[in-house]
């Protein structure tokens, strides 16, 4: 998976996360900002070990 695809998949996973009432856990603006906090190097280092969904879960915690 390429870096841009990985980054987009993290944002998609963040936006699909819902709370117990079915409401989004994070806004698109906050999801994009959270993913931008990761450098390309950080994401590249984590890609072999963490799926986009796992990264999204870490961000939401």
mmCIF file of the N, C-alpha and C atoms, coordinates in Angstrom:
data_MODEL
# 
_entry.id   MODEL 
# 
loop_
_atom_site.group_PDB 
_atom_site.id 
_atom_site.type_symbol 
_atom_site.label_atom_id 
_atom_site.label_alt_id 
_atom_site.label_comp_id 
_atom_site.label_asym_id 
_atom_site.label_entity_id 
_atom_site.label_seq_id 
_atom_site.pdbx_PDB_ins_code 
_atom_site.Cartn_x 
_atom_site.Cartn_y 
_atom_site.Cartn_z 
_atom_site.occupancy 
_atom_site.B_iso_or_equiv 
_atom_site.pdbx_formal_charge 
_atom_site.auth_seq_id 
_atom_site.auth_comp_id 
_atom_site.auth_asym_id 
_atom_site.auth_atom_id 
_atom_site.pdbx_PDB_model_num 
ATOM 1   N N  . UNK A 1 1  ? 0.851   -1.172 0.000  1.00 0.00 ? 1  UNK A N  1 
ATOM 2   C CA . UNK A 1 1  ? 0.000   0.000  0.000  1.00 0.00 ? 1  UNK A CA 1 
ATOM 3   C C  . UNK A 1 1  ? 0.899   1.239  0.000  1.00 0.00 ? 1  UNK A C  1 
ATOM 4   N N  . UNK A 1 2  ? 0.540   2.206  -0.805 1.00 0.00 ? 2  UNK A N  1 
ATOM 5   C CA . UNK A 1 2  ? 1.298   3.447  -0.856 1.00 0.00 ? 2  UNK A CA 1 
ATOM 6   C C  . UNK A 1 2  ? 0.912   4.351  0.307  1.00 0.00 ? 2  UNK A C  1 
ATOM 7   N N  . UNK A 1 3  ? 1.775   5.272  0.630  1.00 0.00 ? 3  UNK A N  1 
ATOM 8   C CA . UNK A 1 3  ? 1.583   6.143  1.785  1.00 0.00 ? 3  UNK A CA 1 
ATOM 9   C C  . UNK A 1 3  ? 0.290   6.950  1.694  1.00 0.00 ? 3  UNK A C  1 
ATOM 10  N N  . UNK A 1 4  ? 0.015   7.541  0.549  1.00 0.00 ? 4  UNK A N  1 
ATOM 11  C CA . UNK A 1 4  ? -1.210  8.340  0.400  1.00 0.00 ? 4  UNK A CA 1 
ATOM 12  C C  . UNK A 1 4  ? -2.461  7.480  0.561  1.00 0.00 ? 4  UNK A C  1 
ATOM 13  N N  . UNK A 1 5  ? -2.410  6.271  0.053  1.00 0.00 ? 5  UNK A N  1 
ATOM 14  C CA . UNK A 1 5  ? -3.533  5.341  0.182  1.00 0.00 ? 5  UNK A CA 1 
ATOM 15  C C  . UNK A 1 5  ? -3.716  4.956  1.647  1.00 0.00 ? 5  UNK A C  1 
ATOM 16  N N  . UNK A 1 6  ? -2.611  4.710  2.336  1.00 0.00 ? 6  UNK A N  1 
ATOM 17  C CA . UNK A 1 6  ? -2.640  4.364  3.760  1.00 0.00 ? 6  UNK A CA 1 
ATOM 18  C C  . UNK A 1 6  ? -3.233  5.516  4.574  1.00 0.00 ? 6  UNK A C  1 
ATOM 19  N N  . UNK A 1 7  ? -2.755  6.720  4.304  1.00 0.00 ? 7  UNK A N  1 
ATOM 20  C CA . UNK A 1 7  ? -3.251  7.909  5.008  1.00 0.00 ? 7  UNK A CA 1 
ATOM 21  C C  . UNK A 1 7  ? -4.758  8.081  4.760  1.00 0.00 ? 7  UNK A C  1 
ATOM 22  N N  . UNK A 1 8  ? -5.194  7.937  3.521  1.00 0.00 ? 8  UNK A N  1 
ATOM 23  C CA . UNK A 1 8  ? -6.620  8.053  3.184  1.00 0.00 ? 8  UNK A CA 1 
ATOM 24  C C  . UNK A 1 8  ? -7.451  6.981  3.885  1.00 0.00 ? 8  UNK A C  1 
ATOM 25  N N  . UNK A 1 9  ? -6.900  5.778  3.994  1.00 0.00 ? 9  UNK A N  1 
ATOM 26  C CA . UNK A 1 9  ? -7.613  4.685  4.662  1.00 0.00 ? 9  UNK A CA 1 
ATOM 27  C C  . UNK A 1 9  ? -7.771  4.962  6.152  1.00 0.00 ? 9  UNK A C  1 
ATOM 28  N N  . UNK A 1 10 ? -6.788  5.613  6.758  1.00 0.00 ? 10 UNK A N  1 
ATOM 29  C CA . UNK A 1 10 ? -6.902  5.990  8.172  1.00 0.00 ? 10 UNK A CA 1 
ATOM 30  C C  . UNK A 1 10 ? -8.026  7.002  8.344  1.00 0.00 ? 10 UNK A C  1 
ATOM 31  N N  . UNK A 1 11 ? -8.067  8.008  7.474  1.00 0.00 ? 11 UNK A N  1 
ATOM 32  C CA . UNK A 1 11 ? -9.130  9.019  7.546  1.00 0.00 ? 11 UNK A CA 1 
ATOM 33  C C  . UNK A 1 11 ? -10.490 8.356  7.357  1.00 0.00 ? 11 UNK A C  1 
ATOM 34  N N  . UNK A 1 12 ? -10.589 7.452  6.399  1.00 0.00 ? 12 UNK A N  1 
ATOM 35  C CA . UNK A 1 12 ? -11.857 6.746  6.150  1.00 0.00 ? 12 UNK A CA 1 
ATOM 36  C C  . UNK A 1 12 ? -12.279 5.955  7.391  1.00 0.00 ? 12 UNK A C  1 
ATOM 37  N N  . UNK A 1 13 ? -11.332 5.271  8.016  1.00 0.00 ? 13 UNK A N  1 
ATOM 38  C CA . UNK A 1 13 ? -11.642 4.501  9.224  1.00 0.00 ? 13 UNK A CA 1 
ATOM 39  C C  . UNK A 1 13 ? -12.075 5.425  10.356 1.00 0.00 ? 13 UNK A C  1 
ATOM 40  N N  . UNK A 1 14 ? -11.433 6.567  10.493 1.00 0.00 ? 14 UNK A N  1 
ATOM 41  C CA . UNK A 1 14 ? -11.823 7.528  11.520 1.00 0.00 ? 14 UNK A CA 1 
ATOM 42  C C  . UNK A 1 14 ? -13.249 8.017  11.296 1.00 0.00 ? 14 UNK A C  1 
ATOM 43  N N  . UNK A 1 15 ? -13.558 8.337  10.054 1.00 0.00 ? 15 UNK A N  1 
ATOM 44  C CA . UNK A 1 15 ? -14.882 8.879  9.748  1.00 0.00 ? 15 UNK A CA 1 
ATOM 45  C C  . UNK A 1 15 ? -15.983 7.830  9.853  1.00 0.00 ? 15 UNK A C  1 
ATOM 46  N N  . UNK A 1 16 ? -15.626 6.571  9.736  1.00 0.00 ? 16 UNK A N  1 
ATOM 47  C CA . UNK A 1 16 ? -16.650 5.523  9.846  1.00 0.00 ? 16 UNK A CA 1 
ATOM 48  C C  . UNK A 1 16 ? -16.899 5.108  11.298 1.00 0.00 ? 16 UNK A C  1 
ATOM 49  N N  . UNK A 1 17 ? -16.060 5.558  12.217 1.00 0.00 ? 17 UNK A N  1 
ATOM 50  C CA . UNK A 1 17 ? -16.228 5.216  13.634 1.00 0.00 ? 17 UNK A CA 1 
ATOM 51  C C  . UNK A 1 17 ? -17.429 5.962  14.217 1.00 0.00 ? 17 UNK A C  1 
ATOM 52  N N  . UNK A 1 18 ? -18.303 5.217  14.852 1.00 0.00 ? 18 UNK A N  1 
ATOM 53  C CA . UNK A 1 18 ? -19.522 5.790  15.445 1.00 0.00 ? 18 UNK A CA 1 
ATOM 54  C C  . UNK A 1 18 ? -19.554 5.507  16.944 1.00 0.00 ? 18 UNK A C  1 
ATOM 55  N N  . UNK A 1 19 ? -20.234 6.377  17.684 1.00 0.00 ? 19 UNK A N  1 
ATOM 56  C CA . UNK A 1 19 ? -20.417 6.145  19.109 1.00 0.00 ? 19 UNK A CA 1 
ATOM 57  C C  . UNK A 1 19 ? -21.631 5.253  19.330 1.00 0.00 ? 19 UNK A C  1 
ATOM 58  N N  . UNK A 1 20 ? -21.991 5.037  20.585 1.00 0.00 ? 20 UNK A N  1 
ATOM 59  C CA . UNK A 1 20 ? -23.097 4.125  20.898 1.00 0.00 ? 20 UNK A CA 1 
ATOM 60  C C  . UNK A 1 20 ? -24.447 4.620  20.386 1.00 0.00 ? 20 UNK A C  1 
ATOM 61  N N  . UNK A 1 21 ? -24.539 5.908  20.072 1.00 0.00 ? 21 UNK A N  1 
ATOM 62  C CA . UNK A 1 21 ? -25.782 6.469  19.528 1.00 0.00 ? 21 UNK A CA 1 
ATOM 63  C C  . UNK A 1 21 ? -25.769 6.527  18.006 1.00 0.00 ? 21 UNK A C  1 
ATOM 64  N N  . UNK A 1 22 ? -24.692 6.018  17.413 1.00 0.00 ? 22 UNK A N  1 
ATOM 65  C CA . UNK A 1 22 ? -24.587 6.021  15.958 1.00 0.00 ? 22 UNK A CA 1 
ATOM 66  C C  . UNK A 1 22 ? -24.067 7.326  15.381 1.00 0.00 ? 22 UNK A C  1 
ATOM 67  N N  . UNK A 1 23 ? -23.595 8.206  16.251 1.00 0.00 ? 23 UNK A N  1 
ATOM 68  C CA . UNK A 1 23 ? -23.051 9.493  15.807 1.00 0.00 ? 23 UNK A CA 1 
ATOM 69  C C  . UNK A 1 23 ? -21.556 9.353  15.514 1.00 0.00 ? 23 UNK A C  1 
ATOM 70  N N  . UNK A 1 24 ? -21.053 10.116 14.562 1.00 0.00 ? 24 UNK A N  1 
ATOM 71  C CA . UNK A 1 24 ? -19.612 10.063 14.274 1.00 0.00 ? 24 UNK A CA 1 
ATOM 72  C C  . UNK A 1 24 ? -18.800 10.426 15.514 1.00 0.00 ? 24 UNK A C  1 
ATOM 73  N N  . UNK A 1 25 ? -17.709 9.697  15.723 1.00 0.00 ? 25 UNK A N  1 
ATOM 74  C CA . UNK A 1 25 ? -16.847 9.977  16.866 1.00 0.00 ? 25 UNK A CA 1 
ATOM 75  C C  . UNK A 1 25 ? -15.931 11.172 16.623 1.00 0.00 ? 25 UNK A C  1 
ATOM 76  N N  . UNK A 1 26 ? -15.743 11.522 15.343 1.00 0.00 ? 26 UNK A N  1 
ATOM 77  C CA . UNK A 1 26 ? -14.797 12.571 14.994 1.00 0.00 ? 26 UNK A CA 1 
ATOM 78  C C  . UNK A 1 26 ? -15.290 13.279 13.733 1.00 0.00 ? 26 UNK A C  1 
ATOM 79  N N  . UNK A 1 27 ? -15.028 14.566 13.663 1.00 0.00 ? 27 UNK A N  1 
ATOM 80  C CA . UNK A 1 27 ? -15.408 15.319 12.469 1.00 0.00 ? 27 UNK A CA 1 
ATOM 81  C C  . UNK A 1 27 ? -14.353 15.110 11.382 1.00 0.00 ? 27 UNK A C  1 
ATOM 82  N N  . UNK A 1 28 ? -14.737 15.390 10.166 1.00 0.00 ? 28 UNK A N  1 
ATOM 83  C CA . UNK A 1 28 ? -13.787 15.260 9.060  1.00 0.00 ? 28 UNK A CA 1 
ATOM 84  C C  . UNK A 1 28 ? -12.588 16.186 9.273  1.00 0.00 ? 28 UNK A C  1 
ATOM 85  N N  . UNK A 1 29 ? -12.852 17.388 9.728  1.00 0.00 ? 29 UNK A N  1 
ATOM 86  C CA . UNK A 1 29 ? -11.776 18.352 9.982  1.00 0.00 ? 29 UNK A CA 1 
ATOM 87  C C  . UNK A 1 29 ? -10.789 17.810 11.016 1.00 0.00 ? 29 UNK A C  1 
ATOM 88  N N  . UNK A 1 30 ? -11.315 17.246 12.103 1.00 0.00 ? 30 UNK A N  1 
ATOM 89  C CA . UNK A 1 30 ? -10.453 16.702 13.153 1.00 0.00 ? 30 UNK A CA 1 
ATOM 90  C C  . UNK A 1 30 ? -9.734  15.438 12.692 1.00 0.00 ? 30 UNK A C  1 
ATOM 91  N N  . UNK A 1 31 ? -10.392 14.630 11.874 1.00 0.00 ? 31 UNK A N  1 
ATOM 92  C CA . UNK A 1 31 ? -9.760  13.420 11.348 1.00 0.00 ? 31 UNK A CA 1 
ATOM 93  C C  . UNK A 1 31 ? -8.575  13.782 10.455 1.00 0.00 ? 31 UNK A C  1 
ATOM 94  N N  . UNK A 1 32 ? -8.773  14.736 9.582  1.00 0.00 ? 32 UNK A N  1 
ATOM 95  C CA . UNK A 1 32 ? -7.686  15.161 8.695  1.00 0.00 ? 32 UNK A CA 1 
ATOM 96  C C  . UNK A 1 32 ? -6.540  15.764 9.492  1.00 0.00 ? 32 UNK A C  1 
ATOM 97  N N  . UNK A 1 33 ? -6.863  16.562 10.507 1.00 0.00 ? 33 UNK A N  1 
ATOM 98  C CA . UNK A 1 33 ? -5.829  17.168 11.345 1.00 0.00 ? 33 UNK A CA 1 
ATOM 99  C C  . UNK A 1 33 ? -5.055  16.104 12.111 1.00 0.00 ? 33 UNK A C  1 
ATOM 100 N N  . UNK A 1 34 ? -5.754  15.106 12.625 1.00 0.00 ? 34 UNK A N  1 
ATOM 101 C CA . UNK A 1 34 ? -5.098  14.054 13.399 1.00 0.00 ? 34 UNK A CA 1 
ATOM 102 C C  . UNK A 1 34 ? -4.122  13.267 12.533 1.00 0.00 ? 34 UNK A C  1 
ATOM 103 N N  . UNK A 1 35 ? -4.512  12.990 11.309 1.00 0.00 ? 35 UNK A N  1 
ATOM 104 C CA . UNK A 1 35 ? -3.637  12.226 10.418 1.00 0.00 ? 35 UNK A CA 1 
ATOM 105 C C  . UNK A 1 35 ? -2.445  13.077 9.977  1.00 0.00 ? 35 UNK A C  1 
ATOM 106 N N  . UNK A 1 36 ? -2.654  14.376 9.831  1.00 0.00 ? 36 UNK A N  1 
ATOM 107 C CA . UNK A 1 36 ? -1.552  15.263 9.450  1.00 0.00 ? 36 UNK A CA 1 
ATOM 108 C C  . UNK A 1 36 ? -0.500  15.355 10.542 1.00 0.00 ? 36 UNK A C  1 
ATOM 109 N N  . UNK A 1 37 ? -0.883  15.030 11.793 1.00 0.00 ? 37 UNK A N  1 
ATOM 110 C CA . UNK A 1 37 ? 0.070   15.065 12.894 1.00 0.00 ? 37 UNK A CA 1 
ATOM 111 C C  . UNK A 1 37 ? 1.159   14.007 12.751 1.00 0.00 ? 37 UNK A C  1 
ATOM 112 N N  . UNK A 1 38 ? 0.894   12.962 11.959 1.00 0.00 ? 38 UNK A N  1 
ATOM 113 C CA . UNK A 1 38 ? 1.881   11.920 11.722 1.00 0.00 ? 38 UNK A CA 1 
ATOM 114 C C  . UNK A 1 38 ? 2.774   12.323 10.555 1.00 0.00 ? 38 UNK A C  1 
ATOM 115 N N  . UNK A 1 39 ? 4.076   12.198 10.746 1.00 0.00 ? 39 UNK A N  1 
ATOM 116 C CA . UNK A 1 39 ? 4.984   12.460 9.629  1.00 0.00 ? 39 UNK A CA 1 
ATOM 117 C C  . UNK A 1 39 ? 4.935   11.282 8.670  1.00 0.00 ? 39 UNK A C  1 
ATOM 118 N N  . UNK A 1 40 ? 5.394   11.511 7.446  1.00 0.00 ? 40 UNK A N  1 
ATOM 119 C CA . UNK A 1 40 ? 5.466   10.425 6.471  1.00 0.00 ? 40 UNK A CA 1 
ATOM 120 C C  . UNK A 1 40 ? 6.320   9.291  7.023  1.00 0.00 ? 40 UNK A C  1 
ATOM 121 N N  . UNK A 1 41 ? 7.425   9.638  7.670  1.00 0.00 ? 41 UNK A N  1 
ATOM 122 C CA . UNK A 1 41 ? 8.326   8.623  8.220  1.00 0.00 ? 41 UNK A CA 1 
ATOM 123 C C  . UNK A 1 41 ? 7.631   7.789  9.298  1.00 0.00 ? 41 UNK A C  1 
ATOM 124 N N  . UNK A 1 42 ? 6.866   8.433  10.166 1.00 0.00 ? 42 UNK A N  1 
ATOM 125 C CA . UNK A 1 42 ? 6.143   7.700  11.213 1.00 0.00 ? 42 UNK A CA 1 
ATOM 126 C C  . UNK A 1 42 ? 5.154   6.712  10.605 1.00 0.00 ? 42 UNK A C  1 
ATOM 127 N N  . UNK A 1 43 ? 4.431   7.168  9.592  1.00 0.00 ? 43 UNK A N  1 
ATOM 128 C CA . UNK A 1 43 ? 3.465   6.287  8.951  1.00 0.00 ? 43 UNK A CA 1 
ATOM 129 C C  . UNK A 1 43 ? 4.154   5.142  8.221  1.00 0.00 ? 43 UNK A C  1 
ATOM 130 N N  . UNK A 1 44 ? 5.225   5.449  7.526  1.00 0.00 ? 44 UNK A N  1 
ATOM 131 C CA . UNK A 1 44 ? 5.966   4.398  6.812  1.00 0.00 ? 44 UNK A CA 1 
ATOM 132 C C  . UNK A 1 44 ? 6.512   3.354  7.783  1.00 0.00 ? 44 UNK A C  1 
ATOM 133 N N  . UNK A 1 45 ? 6.996   3.802  8.935  1.00 0.00 ? 45 UNK A N  1 
ATOM 134 C CA . UNK A 1 45 ? 7.513   2.876  9.944  1.00 0.00 ? 45 UNK A CA 1 
ATOM 135 C C  . UNK A 1 45 ? 6.412   1.981  10.499 1.00 0.00 ? 45 UNK A C  1 
ATOM 136 N N  . UNK A 1 46 ? 5.203   2.513  10.652 1.00 0.00 ? 46 UNK A N  1 
ATOM 137 C CA . UNK A 1 46 ? 4.111   1.757  11.241 1.00 0.00 ? 46 UNK A CA 1 
ATOM 138 C C  . UNK A 1 46 ? 3.316   0.911  10.272 1.00 0.00 ? 46 UNK A C  1 
ATOM 139 N N  . UNK A 1 47 ? 3.402   1.203  8.994  1.00 0.00 ? 47 UNK A N  1 
ATOM 140 C CA . UNK A 1 47 ? 2.586   0.494  8.000  1.00 0.00 ? 47 UNK A CA 1 
ATOM 141 C C  . UNK A 1 47 ? 2.700   -1.030 8.062  1.00 0.00 ? 47 UNK A C  1 
ATOM 142 N N  . UNK A 1 48 ? 3.909   -1.583 8.232  1.00 0.00 ? 48 UNK A N  1 
ATOM 143 C CA . UNK A 1 48 ? 3.995   -3.051 8.259  1.00 0.00 ? 48 UNK A CA 1 
ATOM 144 C C  . UNK A 1 48 ? 3.339   -3.679 9.495  1.00 0.00 ? 48 UNK A C  1 
ATOM 145 N N  . UNK A 1 49 ? 3.120   -2.882 10.528 1.00 0.00 ? 49 UNK A N  1 
ATOM 146 C CA . UNK A 1 49 ? 2.662   -3.424 11.802 1.00 0.00 ? 49 UNK A CA 1 
ATOM 147 C C  . UNK A 1 49 ? 1.240   -3.038 12.182 1.00 0.00 ? 49 UNK A C  1 
ATOM 148 N N  . UNK A 1 50 ? 0.722   -1.947 11.617 1.00 0.00 ? 50 UNK A N  1 
ATOM 149 C CA . UNK A 1 50 ? -0.587  -1.431 12.007 1.00 0.00 ? 50 UNK A CA 1 
ATOM 150 C C  . UNK A 1 50 ? -1.467  -1.186 10.792 1.00 0.00 ? 50 UNK A C  1 
ATOM 151 N N  . UNK A 1 51 ? -2.653  -1.769 10.803 1.00 0.00 ? 51 UNK A N  1 
ATOM 152 C CA . UNK A 1 51 ? -3.610  -1.505 9.730  1.00 0.00 ? 51 UNK A CA 1 
ATOM 153 C C  . UNK A 1 51 ? -4.141  -0.079 9.900  1.00 0.00 ? 51 UNK A C  1 
ATOM 154 N N  . UNK A 1 52 ? -4.714  0.485  8.851  1.00 0.00 ? 52 UNK A N  1 
ATOM 155 C CA . UNK A 1 52 ? -5.317  1.808  8.988  1.00 0.00 ? 52 UNK A CA 1 
ATOM 156 C C  . UNK A 1 52 ? -6.373  1.855  10.104 1.00 0.00 ? 52 UNK A C  1 
ATOM 157 N N  . UNK A 1 53 ? -7.111  0.764  10.261 1.00 0.00 ? 53 UNK A N  1 
ATOM 158 C CA . UNK A 1 53 ? -8.143  0.699  11.297 1.00 0.00 ? 53 UNK A CA 1 
ATOM 159 C C  . UNK A 1 53 ? -7.512  0.729  12.693 1.00 0.00 ? 53 UNK A C  1 
ATOM 160 N N  . UNK A 1 54 ? -6.380  0.073  12.848 1.00 0.00 ? 54 UNK A N  1 
ATOM 161 C CA . UNK A 1 54 ? -5.689  0.089  14.142 1.00 0.00 ? 54 UNK A CA 1 
ATOM 162 C C  . UNK A 1 54 ? -5.158  1.474  14.466 1.00 0.00 ? 54 UNK A C  1 
ATOM 163 N N  . UNK A 1 55 ? -4.629  2.154  13.468 1.00 0.00 ? 55 UNK A N  1 
ATOM 164 C CA . UNK A 1 55 ? -4.148  3.518  13.680 1.00 0.00 ? 55 UNK A CA 1 
ATOM 165 C C  . UNK A 1 55 ? -5.325  4.423  14.057 1.00 0.00 ? 55 UNK A C  1 
ATOM 166 N N  . UNK A 1 56 ? -6.445  4.260  13.370 1.00 0.00 ? 56 UNK A N  1 
ATOM 167 C CA . UNK A 1 56 ? -7.641  5.053  13.691 1.00 0.00 ? 56 UNK A CA 1 
ATOM 168 C C  . UNK A 1 56 ? -8.076  4.815  15.140 1.00 0.00 ? 56 UNK A C  1 
ATOM 169 N N  . UNK A 1 57 ? -8.055  3.578  15.567 1.00 0.00 ? 57 UNK A N  1 
ATOM 170 C CA . UNK A 1 57 ? -8.431  3.263  16.950 1.00 0.00 ? 57 UNK A CA 1 
ATOM 171 C C  . UNK A 1 57 ? -7.505  3.956  17.942 1.00 0.00 ? 57 UNK A C  1 
ATOM 172 N N  . UNK A 1 58 ? -6.205  3.952  17.639 1.00 0.00 ? 58 UNK A N  1 
ATOM 173 C CA . UNK A 1 58 ? -5.225  4.623  18.515 1.00 0.00 ? 58 UNK A CA 1 
ATOM 174 C C  . UNK A 1 58 ? -5.511  6.114  18.586 1.00 0.00 ? 58 UNK A C  1 
ATOM 175 N N  . UNK A 1 59 ? -5.849  6.711  17.464 1.00 0.00 ? 59 UNK A N  1 
ATOM 176 C CA . UNK A 1 59 ? -6.139  8.149  17.433 1.00 0.00 ? 59 UNK A CA 1 
ATOM 177 C C  . UNK A 1 59 ? -7.371  8.452  18.265 1.00 0.00 ? 59 UNK A C  1 
ATOM 178 N N  . UNK A 1 60 ? -8.374  7.599  18.183 1.00 0.00 ? 60 UNK A N  1 
ATOM 179 C CA . UNK A 1 60 ? -9.632  7.841  18.883 1.00 0.00 ? 60 UNK A CA 1 
ATOM 180 C C  . UNK A 1 60 ? -9.551  7.602  20.393 1.00 0.00 ? 60 UNK A C  1 
ATOM 181 N N  . UNK A 1 61 ? -8.506  6.918  20.842 1.00 0.00 ? 61 UNK A N  1 
ATOM 182 C CA . UNK A 1 61 ? -8.387  6.624  22.278 1.00 0.00 ? 61 UNK A CA 1 
ATOM 183 C C  . UNK A 1 61 ? -7.974  7.804  23.080 1.00 0.00 ? 61 UNK A C  1 
# 
